[in-house]
């Protein structure tokens, strides 16, 4: 539920800060919090030999992914952005089929993909959205989600050689520098209105999802296993759409409900009672 509300928190922060300024502030706070946690728990920061090139690639993908995501959220509704973000697991299945030799399509995965992409069609072909001119934001969100899924595959191939928090902290630090440059170049008004809502939304994104979420998610994976934890992913689009209506007063149309139902069904089909244990990655960078 906490991860599902993150898109709404980003949307609120954009009411007071520029697109890339908001990303910069969020990840600067999150990086500081995670670094303090790593120091307090005695985790090593040193990368092994020959790891710089891999980490540089992950950092580039992550910087592009988050930049596109914040830009896309700024140009569409939070409810639509939430649904489009949550097609990430389905893109991962497609990448995995071609990049990971032991991860091929099954009838369950194929059915889940068809349901999920039916949800995408339902939302992007919404006549109201086309009239309102927010389909550009939808397209940017799909691009961001595609980058996120590719990042997941790259990380999945190399994560065994790293401390898990390395995959989080170093891309964050690189992205912070990228966001600072983007804010200087493209944020017309980097800082606008700073009020309680904006500050609270930044604290939520930085400390609740990016910092606490990292620790909590990995704890759940360690204690209960990937299959059990991922069985609950269908909650994310529900909470995102719900909070978009309750907090931002966005209209929850029949198209959005249809899209949400199809994406939830796809996640449910793929993950519920999946018997084969699959290697996974932490959602510590869930944005």
Secondary structure, DSSP 8 states (H G I E B T S, - for coil): -TTTTHHHHHHHHTTTB-HHHHHHHHHHHHHHHHHHHHHHTT------TT-HHHHHHHHHHHHHHHHHHHHHHHTS-HHHHHHHHTTHHHHHHHHHHHH-TT----HHHHHHHHHHHHHHHHHHT-HHHHHHT-HHHHHHHHHHHHHHHHHHHHHHHHGGGS-TTHHHHHHHHHHHHHHHHHHHHH-TTSB----HHHHHHHHIIIIIIIIIHHHHHHHHHHHH-HHHHHTTTTHHHHHHHHHHHHHH-----HHHHHHHHHHHHHHHHHHTT--S-------TT--
